[in-house]
Amino acid sequence: MIRNAFASGVTKRWADLDRISPRLVRAVVASEDARFFEHGGVDWDAIRRARDYNAKHGDEPRRGGSTITMQCSRNLFLWQGKSYVRKALEVGLAYLMELMWSKQRILEVYLNVIEWGPGLYGAEAASHAAFGVPASALDSHQAALLAATLPNPLRWSAARPSRYVLARAATIERRAEQIHLPAVDR
């Protein structure tokens, strides 16, 4: 919020989950947390894999092990930055969210509170900003491009994708085809 208060502004647009293309939901799950429907908020195997990868590769691009639920809890209730205290709180809040909310609600809130670009919040705002269409009208490629930016939406753009973002989007698009999301398939 502080960063955005001094920037050019904030654009937020909420969209209910049934008004967001299932293609975007699949792309985000494929990109951020492919086991979303299999865990109870924390994927300890993903955390161990990320820890091992990061220990082996040092300061090179680091991998995260946070689930969509953990990221949602962080974006809603916690501060940015890295610390063991924040990570412990994130884990606890993720378990609570999974107890209190459905997977559909977690996805809906996540897609609406994350930052998709500088000062750009919500899948609806991101869809309009990048492609001039509502989130419900995204095609598979547009959805994959948006999902490809999520690790670093302040650096990468779906509207002006770099070669890296295009390659990442192609991988996400292939993975998304394999994802069945019982919460949104309709």
Order of alpha helices (4+ residues) and beta strands (2+ residues): alpha-beta-alpha-alpha-alpha-alpha-alpha-beta-beta-alpha-alpha-alpha
